Amino acid sequence: MAAVDRLRRISGDEGASLLGQVISQFAATSAPLVASMRAKTRDSDPDSVWRAAHSLRSGASAVGARRVSQFCEQIEGLARDNGILPSEAVLAGLEAELAAATRELNELARAGQGVL
């Protein structure tokens, strides 16, 4: 999680606050993007699916959530290049990885409050 490591190097309360803000923003934007992917999959709208996956991939990459980014990259590529929509299993896997990444990021933020 290189981006998180860079944020942790900012000294004092400012670094802890910035890291917390970045994690909060990621959490706030990621759930609606996954919900959009689900809805647009039901609507058979691969264009909207790949755009939501692209947005989530960018955010996940920025915070170092590599597995989330990898899921999104696959969804994005298949929907954009082939019009293939993600299965329920793929979306459930993405949600599980997103939940795990969010937990890990929050743990890092809490642990970092004492060491920043």
C-alpha positions as CSV (number, residue, x, y, z in Angstrom):
1,M,0.0,0.0,0.0
2,A,2.5,2.5,-1.2
3,A,0.1,5.5,-1.3
4,V,-0.9,4.8,2.3
5,D,2.8,4.6,3.3
6,R,3.4,8.0,1.7
7,L,0.5,9.5,3.7
8,R,1.8,7.9,6.9
9,R,5.1,9.7,6.4
10,I,3.4,13.1,6.8
11,S,4.2,14.0,10.3
12,G,2.0,14.6,13.3
13,D,-1.8,15.0,13.4
14,E,-1.9,16.3,9.9
15,G,-0.7,13.0,8.5
16,A,-3.2,11.0,10.6
17,S,-6.0,13.3,9.6
18,L,-5.1,13.2,5.9
19,L,-4.9,9.4,5.9
20,G,-8.2,9.2,7.7
21,Q,-9.8,11.5,5.1
22,V,-8.5,9.5,2.2
23,I,-9.8,6.2,3.6
24,S,-13.1,7.8,4.4
25,Q,-13.5,9.1,0.9
26,F,-12.5,5.8,-0.6
27,A,-15.1,4.0,1.6
28,A,-17.8,6.6,0.7
29,T,-17.3,6.4,-3.0
30,S,-16.6,2.7,-3.4
31,A,-19.9,1.2,-2.2
32,P,-22.0,3.3,-4.6
33,L,-19.7,2.3,-7.5
34,V,-20.2,-1.4,-6.7
35,A,-24.0,-0.8,-6.4
36,S,-23.9,0.9,-9.8
37,M,-22.1,-2.1,-11.3
38,R,-24.8,-4.4,-9.9
39,A,-27.6,-2.2,-11.2
40,K,-26.1,-1.7,-14.6
41,T,-25.4,-5.4,-14.9
42,R,-29.1,-6.1,-14.3
43,D,-29.8,-3.4,-16.9
44,S,-27.4,-5.1,-19.4
45,D,-25.4,-1.9,-19.7
46,P,-21.8,-2.9,-20.2
47,D,-20.7,0.7,-20.9
48,S,-21.9,1.9,-17.5
49,V,-20.4,-1.2,-15.8
50,W,-16.9,-0.6,-17.2
51,R,-17.0,3.1,-16.3
52,A,-17.9,2.3,-12.7
53,A,-15.3,-0.4,-12.6
54,H,-12.7,2.1,-14.0
55,S,-13.6,4.6,-11.4
56,L,-13.3,2.1,-8.5
57,R,-10.1,0.7,-10.0
58,S,-8.5,4.2,-9.9
59,G,-9.5,4.8,-6.3
60,A,-8.4,1.4,-5.2
61,S,-5.0,1.8,-6.9
62,A,-4.6,5.2,-5.2
63,V,-5.0,3.7,-1.7
64,G,-3.1,0.5,-2.5
65,A,-6.1,-1.9,-2.5
66,R,-4.4,-4.1,-5.1
67,R,-6.9,-7.0,-5.1
68,V,-9.9,-4.6,-5.5
69,S,-8.0,-2.9,-8.4
70,Q,-7.4,-6.3,-10.0
71,F,-11.1,-7.3,-9.8
72,C,-12.1,-4.0,-11.3
73,E,-9.5,-4.3,-14.1
74,Q,-11.0,-7.6,-15.1
75,I,-14.6,-6.3,-15.0
76,E,-13.6,-3.2,-16.9
77,G,-11.8,-5.0,-19.6
78,L,-14.4,-7.6,-20.3
79,A,-17.3,-5.1,-20.2
80,R,-15.5,-2.5,-22.4
81,D,-13.9,-4.8,-24.9
82,N,-16.4,-7.6,-25.2
83,G,-19.6,-6.4,-23.7
84,I,-19.4,-9.2,-21.1
85,L,-21.1,-8.3,-17.8
86,P,-19.8,-9.6,-14.4
87,S,-21.5,-12.6,-12.9
88,E,-23.0,-12.5,-9.4
89,A,-19.9,-14.5,-8.2
90,V,-17.5,-11.9,-9.5
91,L,-19.5,-9.0,-8.0
92,A,-19.7,-10.9,-4.6
93,G,-15.9,-11.5,-4.8
94,L,-15.3,-7.8,-5.5
95,E,-17.5,-6.8,-2.5
96,A,-15.6,-9.2,-0.3
97,E,-12.2,-7.8,-1.4
98,L,-13.5,-4.3,-1.0
99,A,-14.7,-5.1,2.6
100,A,-11.3,-6.6,3.4
101,A,-9.4,-3.7,2.0
102,T,-11.5,-1.2,3.8
103,R,-10.9,-3.0,7.1
104,E,-7.2,-3.2,6.5
105,L,-7.0,0.5,5.6
106,N,-9.0,1.5,8.7
107,E,-6.6,-0.7,10.8
108,L,-3.6,1.0,9.3
109,A,-5.1,4.4,10.0
110,R,-5.9,3.5,13.7
111,A,-2.4,2.0,14.1
112,G,-0.8,5.0,12.5
113,Q,-2.4,7.5,14.8
114,G,0.1,6.6,17.5
115,V,3.2,6.5,15.3
116,L,2.7,9.4,12.8
